[in-house]
Amino acid sequence: MILTGKNIGKKFGKNWIFRSQNFTLETGTSVAITGKNGSGKSTLLQIIAGFLTPSEGEIEVDGKKIDESEHSAVFVGPYTEIIEEFTLKEFLEFHSTFKKNVCSIEEMAESASLPLSKPIADFSTGMKQRAKLITSFFYENDIIFMDEPTSNLDAEGFNWWKKEVLGLKQQLVILASNDMQEIDICQKQLNL
């Protein structure tokens, strides 16, 4: 799969956040969108994911506009919602109703060092972030979008995240970050 950005620009009101962003990203690659605070990293990530419309340019997947392409994707950020009324087991079982998991729910929880029977509402912010990240690593996804993926993770959580990202070979991984530890594991950078 090849994802292409052609002359991508975004403005809010009369102010351009960024312009003329061109890139070609392929399956099996990890890419970090980098730049100063306010440069539009999260905005570009959301445009590539199809959540925001660019003010100019277009995103294509295998030559088709992103909204016309058929691919499986997941978006994880510290601000993305999770169903806190569920236990982790219920949340992962629910997720399994619309995406195929690549290992058992028990293996997912064990890998992330999370309890299956505890309500997600009782998780710490770091535990909630690991629960969201499980949906990236252990379900079939063609593209994995991550915005500041290790925010709220302790050292153990970061090491788990790094191991899992480095093990992804059949996906395109795109993350937005200012964290050099996150950026350094990526093969490419898009700097705003």
N, C-alpha and C positions, 0 to 999 in steps of 0.2 A: 504494500500500500504506500502511495506517495501523497503527502499532504503539501499543498503549495499555497503560499500567500503571494498575491500579486498586487503591489502598490497599495498596501493596507495603510489607511489613515483613520484617525478618530479625533473628532472635536466635540467639545461640550460648549454649547453657546457659540461664541465667535473664536474660542481658543482651541487651537490644535494641541492635542496631547502628544501625538506623534504622526508622522507622515512617511510615505515611501518605504514601507517595510516590505521587503521581498525575501522569500525564503522557500526552500524545498526540504522537507523532512520525510524520512523513510522509516518503515517498520524496522525494528531492531536497534533504533537509535534513541538515546536519551538527550534531551535538549533543555537547557536552562535559559529562561528569559530573564535578563539582568538589567539593572539600571538603578538610578537614584530613586529615593522615595518620591512618589508623585510623577514618575516618568511614564506610567501606563502599563507596567508589567501585568498586573491583574486584569486590566482592561483588555490588553492584547490576548492574554490567555482565554478570557471569556469570549472574545471575538473568534479565536481559532476553534473554540469548543462549540460555537454556534449560538451562544447565549446572548450575545450582543451583535448588532449589525454595524459593520464598519461605515464610516462616513464616506470613504472612498475605497476602491479596490474590492477584491473578492478572495475567498478561501475556497479551494477545490480539493477534493479527495479523489484520486485516480481520474482526474479530468472532469469530474462532475462537481457542481456547486455543492457545498457542504450539506445544505438542507435537502438535497436530492440524492445524496450518496447513502449507501448502506454499510454502516459500520457500527460496532459496539464500543461504547465509550463510558468512562466513569470520570466524575469531577469531584475532587476532595479538597476542601479548604477548611481553615479553622472556623469559618462562618457558615459552612454548609450544615444543614439540619440533619438530625438523626432522631429516630422515634424513641424517645426516652422512656416511654411507658412500657416498652418491651424489655424483656431480658435479652442478653446478647444472643442466646440460642433462638429466641423468637425472631429477633431482628435478622439474623443470618438465614433462618428458614424462610422468612418473608422474602428476603433478597433472592433466595434460590428459586422462588416461583417465577421470576422473570429473567434470571441469568443463570447460566450453568456454572456450578462450582467445580473447581479443579481438584479439590480434596474434601475430606469430610469436615463438617462443622466443628467437630471435636479437635481435629488437627489445626484448623484455623485458630481457634481459641488458644490452644496450647502454644502455637507458634508466637502469638502476640502476648502471651502470659496474661490472659484475661479469663475471668470466671464466666461460665456459660449461664448460670442460674441467677446471677445478680441483676437487678433492674439497672438499665443504663443510666437512669436518673441518679443512681447512687455512685456512679463512676466519677473519678476525678477528671479534670479537663484532658489530661494526658491519656487516660484510659479511653475516653470518648474519641480522641484523635486516632488512637490505635484501632478502635472499632471501625471508624470510617475507612482507615487505610486497608483493613481486611478486604473491603469490597474492591479495592484496586488490585490486590495481589492474588486473591484466591478465587476469582470469578473470571470467566472468559471475557476479555476486553481487547479490542484492537488498539485503542488509544486510551492512555491514562493521563488525565490532566490533574496537576497538583499545584495548589497555591499555598506557599509557605508550609510544606508538608510536615516539617518536624517541629512546628511551633507547639509548645506545651509538652513536648516529649522530653523525658529525662535521658541520661546517657544510655541506659539499657534500651529504651524505646528508639533512640536514634540509631543505635547499632543494629537493631532488628530491622528498621526501615531501610538502612543502607544495604544490608544483606539481601533483602527482598528486591530492592530496585536493581541491584547489580545482577540478580538472577533472572531478570526479565529480558528475554531475547526475542520473543515473537510479537512484542508490542512496540508502539511508539510512545515514549514517555516524554511529556512536556511539563515542565514545572516553572513557576515564577518565584524568584527568590532573590534576597540580598545576602543570604547566609553562605559564606564561602565553603563550608563543609558540604552543603547541598549542591552547590554549583560545581565543586571539584569532582563529584562522581559522574557528572554528565559529560558526554562525548562532544557536544556542540554547545555554543552559546549564541543567543540572539540578544545583542546589547542595545538598549534604548537610550 
